[in-house]
Amino acid sequence: MSNCIVAQSGGPTSVINATVAGVVKGNQMNPIYEHVYGGLNGIEGILAERFVDLTNMTEEENRTLQQTPSSALGSCRYKLKRDNVEDFEKLLAIMEKHDIETLFYIGGNDSMDTVAALSEYAAKHDITDRRFIGCPKTVDNDLMHTDHCPGFGSAAKFIATTALQTWLDVNVYPSSRQEVLILETMGRDAGWLAASSCLSGKVDVLVLPEEPFDKDVFLKRVKECIDDKSKCYVVVSEGARYADGTYISAGESKNDLFGHAVLGGAGEALKAIILDSGVAGRCKVQDLSTAQRCHATEQSLPDRTEAYRLGLSAHMHSADKSFTGKMIGVKRREGQKYDVEYITIDADKVANYVKHFPTEWILPEYRGISEEAFAYLRPLIEGTPYITYKDGLPAYVQPYYMR
């Protein structure tokens, strides 16, 4: 009996560990592999042969792992380049050395590119005893061919909750005090997270990357709100940009190892625009930063459940010796009651593509989102899983890379 390894890559989510828990539990219920290893710090750690044995994880640890935020196995931003043959040869040699048949890679767009690249290399060199399977995660919800991504629902729930609570805070002052509050969310290329704030029912102005930013239209809308009720609640995605592609974020953005812009400051940029215009005399910015992807006590019940079951599904599919180069996705079933099934997608159809928030769901003049968008978003945030606590704080699994 061979072994498997599961690893995590890219930015974490509050339910990314539930997928690991699903893979481990799947093998405990149906032992396809002798050992389930955890690769520490993704591909980078596997290349350094940094493993931990997860095979005999206890029930308690498995449950606690599901509510543990961030990447318990550690993450990386390592770019596996197709022309770097040495990395491919080394990784396959390490898999052979430890009799690892299957690599489950949990991540976003770039992680699915890694799955596709490894599968392509193995096929090109007639290597049939090493397999690569992708498990999606990303709070950005921007992966193609899956209805939504594990991690998004919980982040959306946190953002909508924060919008509601901060809106209540802004409105405690009398109408004589004019004020704008700007909430900035993640979302480099897609506006799913910012749009989810509208579930609060309190967003006056919504600025997304999918529509070019028009300063005059924006200021007109803010002024309407100030004139009407002396308060204005604005939500902006970090990736919002002008028609020429320039980000509205303050300062020059830098790029990460994958060539993606490292953003931040869109809220501050809007604040400057508002104050300079004189539309409002007071303006505050709340940047959710990393909180929106790691606030695990705000997990959505379907999000955590689906992340766990996706891990189970990935393990089950791996029983097929020909199953490789695939990503497990989520498909929403038809019907009034929300339900999903798990599907398989070629990883190369996901890698390096972006699923944008539909422009037909965006209302004109930054007025929010359509009813179709609400119908899509609402089921993803309903319910909260039971969270266990220790000494008044949420219990968590000590990260494996810290042991």
C-alpha positions in Angstrom: 0.0 0.0 0.0 1.4 3.4 -1.0 1.2 6.7 0.7 -0.3 10.1 0.0 0.6 13.7 1.0 -1.6 16.7 1.4 -0.3 20.3 1.3 -1.5 23.9 1.3 -0.5 26.9 -0.7 -1.2 30.6 -1.1 -3.3 32.7 1.2 -5.2 30.8 3.9 -8.9 30.8 4.7 -10.8 30.1 7.9 -11.9 26.6 6.6 -8.8 25.5 4.6 -7.9 23.0 7.3 -11.3 21.4 7.1 -10.3 20.0 3.7 -7.1 18.5 5.3 -9.3 17.0 8.0 -11.6 15.5 5.2 -8.7 13.9 3.4 -7.4 12.3 6.7 -10.8 11.2 7.8 -11.5 9.7 4.3 -8.4 7.5 4.6 -9.3 6.4 8.1 -12.8 5.3 6.9 -11.5 3.8 3.7 -7.7 3.1 3.9 -6.5 3.6 0.3 -3.1 4.7 1.6 -0.8 3.4 4.4 0.2 6.9 5.5 -1.3 10.3 5.0 1.5 12.8 5.2 1.2 16.5 5.6 3.6 18.6 3.5 4.8 21.6 5.5 4.8 24.9 3.6 3.5 23.5 0.4 5.6 22.5 -2.6 8.5 24.4 -1.1 8.4 22.2 2.0 7.9 19.0 0.1 11.0 19.8 -2.0 12.8 20.0 1.4 11.3 16.7 2.6 9.5 18.4 5.5 6.6 16.1 6.4 4.4 15.3 9.3 2.4 12.0 9.6 -1.4 12.7 9.9 -2.6 9.1 9.5 -3.7 8.4 13.0 -5.2 11.8 13.8 -7.7 11.6 16.7 -11.3 12.5 16.5 -10.8 15.5 18.8 -7.9 16.8 16.7 -9.8 16.3 13.5 -12.8 18.4 14.9 -10.5 21.1 16.3 -8.5 21.2 13.0 -11.8 22.0 11.2 -12.2 25.2 13.2 -8.6 26.2 13.2 -7.9 29.2 11.0 -5.0 29.8 8.7 -2.9 27.0 7.2 -2.1 24.5 9.9 0.4 22.8 7.5 2.0 26.2 6.6 1.8 27.7 3.2 4.2 29.0 0.5 4.3 31.3 -2.6 6.6 29.0 -4.5 6.4 29.2 -8.2 6.8 25.8 -9.9 8.0 26.9 -13.4 7.6 24.6 -16.3 11.0 25.2 -17.6 12.7 24.4 -14.3 13.0 20.7 -14.9 15.2 20.2 -11.8 12.2 21.0 -9.5 10.0 18.4 -11.2 12.6 15.7 -11.1 13.4 16.4 -7.5 9.8 16.4 -6.4 9.0 13.1 -8.2 12.2 11.6 -6.8 11.1 12.5 -3.3 7.6 11.0 -3.9 9.2 7.8 -5.1 11.6 7.8 -2.1 8.7 8.0 0.3 6.4 5.8 -1.8 4.0 8.8 -2.2 1.5 8.0 -4.9 -0.8 11.0 -4.6 -0.4 14.6 -3.8 -3.5 16.6 -2.7 -2.8 20.3 -3.2 -5.1 22.7 -1.5 -5.0 26.2 -2.9 -6.2 28.8 -5.4 -5.4 29.7 -9.0 -1.7 29.3 -8.8 -2.0 26.0 -6.9 -4.2 24.6 -9.6 -1.5 25.6 -12.1 1.0 23.6 -10.0 -1.3 20.6 -10.2 -1.7 21.0 -13.9 2.1 21.4 -14.4 3.0 18.3 -12.4 0.4 16.2 -14.2 1.6 17.4 -17.6 5.2 16.6 -16.7 4.2 13.1 -15.5 2.2 12.4 -18.6 5.0 13.7 -20.9 7.5 11.4 -19.3 5.1 8.4 -19.1 5.0 8.5 -15.3 1.8 6.7 -14.3 2.4 5.9 -10.7 2.4 9.5 -9.3 -0.8 11.5 -9.3 -1.8 15.1 -8.5 -5.2 16.3 -7.3 -6.3 19.9 -6.6 -8.7 21.0 -3.8 -9.9 24.6 -4.2 -9.7 27.3 -1.6 -9.8 31.1 -1.9 -11.7 33.8 -0.2 -11.7 35.7 -3.5 -14.1 33.1 -5.0 -12.5 33.7 -8.4 -11.8 30.1 -9.6 -13.5 29.0 -12.8 -15.9 26.1 -13.2 -16.9 25.8 -9.6 -20.0 27.4 -8.2 -18.0 28.8 -5.3 -14.8 28.2 -3.4 -14.4 26.9 0.1 -13.3 29.9 2.2 -15.5 32.4 0.5 -18.7 31.8 2.4 -17.0 32.3 5.8 -15.2 35.5 4.6 -18.5 36.8 3.1 -20.2 36.1 6.4 -17.5 38.0 8.3 -17.6 41.0 5.9 -21.4 41.3 6.0 -21.4 41.0 9.8 -18.7 43.7 10.0 -20.6 45.9 7.6 -23.7 45.7 9.7 -22.0 46.3 13.0 -19.8 49.2 11.9 -22.9 50.8 10.2 -24.6 50.7 13.5 -21.5 52.4 15.1 -21.4 55.2 12.5 -25.1 56.0 13.0 -25.0 56.6 16.8 -24.2 60.3 16.2 -26.9 62.9 15.3 -27.7 64.0 11.8 -25.8 67.2 12.4 -22.6 65.1 12.2 -21.8 64.2 8.5 -19.7 61.2 8.1 -18.5 58.6 5.6 -17.2 55.2 6.6 -15.2 53.2 3.9 -14.8 49.5 4.3 -12.0 48.0 2.2 -12.0 44.3 1.4 -9.7 41.9 -0.4 -10.3 41.2 -4.1 -7.4 41.9 -6.5 -9.3 41.0 -9.7 -12.8 40.1 -8.6 -15.3 41.8 -6.5 -17.0 38.9 -4.8 -15.9 39.8 -1.3 -16.8 43.5 -1.5 -20.2 42.5 -3.0 -20.9 40.2 -0.1 -21.0 43.2 2.2 -24.4 44.1 0.7 -25.9 41.1 2.5 -25.9 43.5 5.5 -28.5 45.7 3.8 -26.5 48.7 4.8 -24.2 49.5 2.0 -24.8 52.8 0.2 -21.9 52.8 -2.3 -20.2 49.7 -3.7 -17.0 50.0 -5.8 -15.8 46.8 -7.6 -12.9 45.9 -9.9 -15.3 44.8 -12.6 -16.4 48.3 -13.5 -14.1 51.2 -14.2 -14.0 53.8 -11.5 -15.6 57.1 -12.4 -14.7 59.7 -9.7 -17.5 62.1 -10.7 -20.2 59.5 -10.6 -18.8 58.2 -7.3 -18.8 61.6 -5.6 -22.3 62.3 -6.9 -23.6 59.2 -5.3 -21.8 59.9 -2.0 -23.2 63.5 -1.9 -26.7 62.1 -2.5 -26.4 60.0 0.6 -24.9 62.8 2.7 -27.6 65.2 1.7 -30.3 62.6 2.4 -29.2 61.2 5.7 -25.8 62.8 6.6 -24.1 59.4 6.6 -22.7 57.3 3.8 -21.4 53.7 4.0 -18.9 52.9 1.2 -17.4 49.5 0.4 -14.5 49.2 -2.0 -12.5 46.2 -3.3 -8.7 46.6 -3.0 -8.5 45.9 -6.8 -10.8 48.7 -7.9 -9.3 50.6 -10.8 -9.7 53.3 -13.4 -10.7 52.7 -17.0 -7.0 52.6 -18.0 -6.3 49.8 -15.6 -4.6 52.0 -13.0 -5.5 50.9 -9.4 -7.2 53.6 -7.3 -5.2 52.4 -4.3 -2.8 55.0 -2.8 0.9 54.5 -3.8 2.4 52.2 -6.3 1.5 48.6 -6.0 4.2 45.9 -6.1 4.1 42.4 -7.5 4.5 39.1 -5.8 6.4 36.1 -7.1 3.5 35.2 -9.4 3.4 38.6 -10.9 0.2 39.6 -9.1 -0.2 43.1 -7.8 0.2 43.4 -4.0 -2.5 45.9 -3.2 -3.8 48.0 -0.3 -4.9 51.5 0.2 -8.0 51.8 -2.0 -10.0 52.9 1.0 -7.5 55.7 1.8 -7.5 56.8 -1.8 -11.3 57.1 -1.7 -11.1 59.0 1.6 -8.7 61.5 0.0 -11.0 61.9 -3.0 -14.0 62.6 -0.7 -12.2 65.0 1.6 -10.6 66.9 -1.3 -14.0 67.3 -3.0 -15.6 68.7 0.2 -18.6 66.4 -0.2 -18.1 65.3 3.4 -16.0 66.7 6.2 -15.4 63.5 8.1 -14.3 60.1 6.6 -13.0 57.0 8.3 -11.5 53.9 6.7 -11.8 50.3 8.0 -9.4 48.0 6.2 -10.3 44.3 7.0 -6.9 43.1 5.8 -6.1 39.5 6.9 -9.0 39.4 9.4 -11.5 38.6 6.7 -9.7 35.3 5.8 -8.8 34.0 9.2 -11.7 35.0 11.5 -12.7 31.3 12.2 -15.4 32.0 14.8 -17.3 33.6 11.9 -17.2 30.4 9.9 -20.3 29.7 7.7 -21.8 26.3 8.3 -22.1 25.3 4.6 -18.6 26.6 4.0 -17.0 24.5 6.6 -19.1 21.5 5.8 -18.3 21.7 2.1 -14.6 22.2 2.7 -14.6 19.0 4.8 -16.6 17.0 2.4 -14.5 18.2 -0.5 -11.5 16.6 1.2 -13.5 13.4 1.5 -14.5 13.5 -2.1 -10.9 14.1 -3.3 -9.7 11.1 -1.3 -12.5 9.0 -2.7 -11.8 10.0 -6.3 -8.1 9.1 -5.8 -9.1 5.4 -5.5 -9.2 5.5 -9.3 -5.6 5.0 -10.3 -6.1 7.0 -13.5 -7.4 10.1 -11.6 -4.9 12.9 -11.9 -4.6 16.5 -13.0 -8.1 17.2 -11.7 -9.6 19.7 -9.3 -12.6 18.8 -7.1 -15.3 21.5 -7.6 -18.7 22.4 -6.2 -21.9 22.4 -8.2 -25.1 23.9 -6.9 -28.1 21.5 -7.3 -31.3 22.8 -8.8 -34.2 23.3 -6.4 -35.5 25.7 -3.8 -33.4 24.1 -1.0 -29.7 24.8 -1.1 -27.6 21.8 -1.8 -24.4 20.9 -3.6 -22.6 18.0 -5.3 -18.9 17.6 -5.9 -17.6 17.5 -9.4 -14.3 17.0 -11.1 -12.6 19.6 -13.4 -9.4 19.5 -15.4 -6.9 21.6 -13.4 -5.6 23.3 -16.5 -9.1 24.8 -17.1 -8.9 26.5 -13.7 -5.3 27.6 -13.6 -4.5 31.2 -14.7 -8.2 32.2 -15.2 -10.3 34.5 -13.2 -14.1 34.3 -12.5 -15.3 37.8 -12.1 -18.3 39.0 -10.3 -21.0 39.2 -13.0 -21.4 42.7 -14.3 -25.1 42.1 -14.9 -25.4 41.7 -11.1 -23.9 45.2 -10.5 -26.4 48.1 -10.1 -25.6 51.4 -11.8 -24.0 54.3 -10.1 -22.4 52.2 -7.4 -25.8 51.4 -5.8 -25.0 47.8 -4.9 -26.0 44.4 -6.3 -29.1 42.8 -7.9 -31.5 40.3 -6.5 -29.8 37.6 -8.5 -26.6 38.3 -6.6 -28.4 38.1 -3.3 -30.0 34.8 -4.2 -26.5 33.4 -5.1 -24.8 34.8 -1.9 -27.4 34.3 0.9 -27.2 30.4 1.1 -23.4 30.6 1.5 -23.4 32.4 4.8 -26.4 30.8 6.6 -25.7 29.0 9.8 -22.7 28.7 12.1 -20.9 25.5 13.1 -20.4 24.7 16.8 -17.1 26.2 18.0 -15.3 24.8 21.0 -13.4 27.1 23.3 -10.5 26.8 25.8 -9.8 29.4 28.5 -12.4 31.7 26.8 -10.7 31.6 23.4 -11.4 29.4 20.4 -9.6 26.1 20.5 -7.1 25.5 17.7 -4.6 22.9 16.6 -1.0 23.9 17.2 0.3 24.5 13.6 2.2 21.4 12.5 5.0 23.6 11.1 5.6 24.9 14.7 6.0 21.5 16.3 
